[in-house]
């Protein structure tokens, strides 16, 4: 079905969903293949849409409708997904993804909860000046920390970095601006930035503008600063289980606060 026909049928242009198709709580993995892995923890999960890089499943947690929607790689497609999801009623988001460590002590498989993100992406400046901070919502951060403790998942929390260029980190020596690239990474390391990924900053920025809640939980997939390079596939099970538990915690808190 063409995007034009989707709009005529009351569906969003890119994610191909309309009102009632998704819950207010939405998981945002980048990889479309990760959506069914998240949805297997839902009750009565169903695929409700698939268009471009966006795969959407909806089901229930503790009797409340929830969804998972892939965003593809990077800030532009993540921003589109979030804006369209908000338009059809979603208001609480958790990005569940992978990341590259900037601190040597973060081994592959480690869980990192973002309290905020360096806005090194190219999309969020279209929403607000770069001086505006990209901060995760406290409800989501607290729920993720609580969930990690409840499940006995080793974790850390703090500032992460959202970038737009993947391979400048992986092999900076192959690019003309190598000195500037390396200096930037060194600065982030010394400042204690934990990991690098590609979506969180724009999600936090849009969430603030739209008055919704967003957080981010990533699992370290490699640590080139400690000699752990890309190659070995890292299971996302710990991050997914923690995200599921965090949403259950928020559901109960939201019910209690009504």
Protein Blocks (a to p, Z undefined) as FASTA:
>chain_A
ZZklmmmnopafklopaehjacfbdcddfblmlmmmmmmmpghiacfbdehjbccdddde
ehiacddddebeajklmmmmmmmmmmnopabdcdddddddfbfklcghiacddfbdcdfb
fklmmmpcfklccdddfklmmmmmmmmmmnopacddddddddfbfklmmmmmlpfklmmm
mmmmmmmmmnopabdcfklmmmmmmmmmnopacddddddfbdfknopachiacdfklmmm
mmmmmmmmmmmmmmmmZZ
